[in-house]
Amino acid sequence: MQTHQIANFKANEIIRKCVHC
């Protein structure tokens, strides 16, 4: 579950960066 949470956090960061772009 921890790995999944980390992956979700990474994806969220990428999405946020994309939105910021």
Protein Blocks (a to p, Z undefined) as FASTA:
>chain_A
ZZmmmmmmmmmmmmmmmmmZZ
